[in-house]
Amino acid sequence: APTLRLVSVLVRSPEAMARDLDKLAGIGRCVITMATATGAAFGALPPSALPPTRKLLAVGYCACVQMCVGFILRVRTGHESALPFYLLHIVLPFLASFLAAHAASRSSVGQNVARRGYSMRLACDEC
């Protein structure tokens, strides 16, 4: 969906985009919550669902596109709050929650592997 947002920003009128940005600014907490939840859900994906390198590339792409949207909004509408809004309300919460969930999922995978190894050692010691 970030790519669709970028295309929308390129083809819509500056007045319509400024109205949308004002609406988004009015519901800033909801936008932060949505960005945080999306980042956490994406970061918590296990390596079997998406390899870590692909996951990091996808997150970088999403963050880059969102910053491009904010920059284009600022240039096309002259709205000074466009870039800071996208940075503080979307990109940073998304990245922070993604990194926290990614680190937690990696450590839980490591703990599961360590537990499995410990139980195998116990089983071998009994033999």
C-alpha positions as CSV (number, residue, x, y, z in Angstrom):
1,A,0.0,0.0,0.0
2,P,2.9,2.5,0.4
3,T,3.5,2.5,-3.3
4,L,-0.2,3.2,-4.0
5,R,0.0,6.1,-1.6
6,L,3.1,7.4,-3.4
7,V,1.2,7.2,-6.8
8,S,-1.8,8.9,-5.2
9,V,0.4,11.8,-4.0
10,L,1.9,12.2,-7.5
11,V,-1.5,12.4,-9.4
12,R,-3.9,14.2,-7.0
13,S,-4.4,17.9,-6.7
14,P,-2.4,19.8,-4.0
15,E,-5.6,21.1,-2.4
16,A,-7.0,17.5,-2.0
17,M,-3.6,16.4,-0.5
18,A,-3.5,19.3,1.9
19,R,-7.1,18.4,3.1
20,D,-6.0,14.8,3.6
21,L,-2.9,15.8,5.5
22,D,-5.0,18.0,7.8
23,K,-7.4,15.1,8.4
24,L,-4.5,12.8,9.2
25,A,-3.0,15.4,11.6
26,G,-6.3,15.5,13.4
27,I,-6.1,11.8,14.1
28,G,-2.4,11.6,14.9
29,R,-2.7,9.1,17.7
30,C,-4.6,6.7,15.6
31,V,-2.0,7.0,12.8
32,I,0.8,6.3,15.4
33,T,-1.0,3.3,16.8
34,M,-1.6,1.9,13.3
35,A,2.0,2.4,12.3
36,T,3.3,0.8,15.5
37,A,0.9,-2.2,15.2
38,T,1.9,-2.7,11.6
39,G,5.6,-2.6,12.4
40,A,5.3,-4.9,15.4
41,A,3.2,-7.4,13.4
42,F,5.7,-7.4,10.5
43,G,8.7,-7.6,12.9
44,A,7.3,-10.6,14.7
45,L,7.1,-12.7,11.6
46,P,9.1,-15.9,12.1
47,P,12.1,-16.5,9.9
48,S,10.2,-19.4,8.3
49,A,7.6,-17.0,7.0
50,L,10.0,-14.4,5.7
51,P,13.8,-14.6,5.8
52,P,15.4,-11.8,7.9
53,T,17.2,-10.2,5.0
54,R,14.0,-10.0,3.0
55,K,12.2,-8.6,6.0
56,L,14.8,-5.9,6.5
57,L,14.7,-5.0,2.8
58,A,10.9,-4.7,2.9
59,V,10.9,-2.5,6.0
60,G,13.5,-0.2,4.4
61,Y,11.4,0.0,1.3
62,C,8.3,0.9,3.3
63,A,10.1,3.6,5.3
64,C,11.7,5.0,2.2
65,V,8.3,5.2,0.4
66,Q,6.6,6.9,3.4
67,M,9.4,9.5,3.6
68,C,9.0,10.1,-0.2
69,V,5.3,10.6,0.3
70,G,6.0,13.2,3.0
71,F,8.6,15.0,0.9
72,I,6.4,15.1,-2.1
73,L,3.4,16.3,0.0
74,R,5.6,19.1,1.3
75,V,6.8,20.1,-2.1
76,R,3.5,20.0,-3.9
77,T,1.3,21.5,-1.2
78,G,3.8,23.8,0.6
79,H,2.5,22.3,3.8
80,E,5.4,22.7,6.3
81,S,4.1,19.9,8.6
82,A,4.0,17.2,5.9
83,L,7.6,15.9,6.3
84,P,7.7,16.1,10.1
85,F,4.3,14.5,10.4
86,Y,5.3,11.5,8.2
87,L,8.6,11.1,10.1
88,L,7.2,11.4,13.6
89,H,3.8,9.8,13.2
90,I,4.5,7.0,10.7
91,V,8.1,6.2,9.9
92,L,9.7,6.3,13.4
93,P,6.9,4.4,15.2
94,F,6.9,1.8,12.4
95,L,10.6,1.3,12.5
96,A,10.9,1.3,16.3
97,S,8.2,-1.3,16.8
98,F,9.5,-3.4,13.9
99,L,13.0,-3.4,15.4
100,A,11.7,-4.3,18.9
101,A,9.5,-7.1,17.6
102,H,12.3,-8.4,15.2
103,A,14.8,-8.5,18.1
104,A,12.3,-10.2,20.4
105,S,11.4,-12.8,17.7
106,R,15.1,-13.5,17.0
107,S,15.9,-14.0,20.7
108,S,12.9,-16.3,21.2
109,V,14.0,-18.3,18.2
110,G,17.5,-18.5,19.7
111,Q,16.1,-19.6,23.1
112,N,14.0,-22.3,21.5
113,V,17.1,-23.6,19.7
114,A,19.1,-23.5,22.9
115,R,16.3,-25.3,24.8
116,R,16.1,-28.0,22.1
117,G,19.9,-28.4,22.3
118,Y,19.8,-28.7,26.1
119,S,17.0,-31.3,26.0
120,M,18.9,-33.3,23.4
121,R,22.0,-33.2,25.6
122,L,20.0,-34.5,28.5
123,A,18.6,-37.3,26.4
124,C,22.1,-38.2,25.3
125,D,23.4,-38.1,28.8
126,E,20.8,-40.6,29.9
127,C,22.0,-43.1,27.2
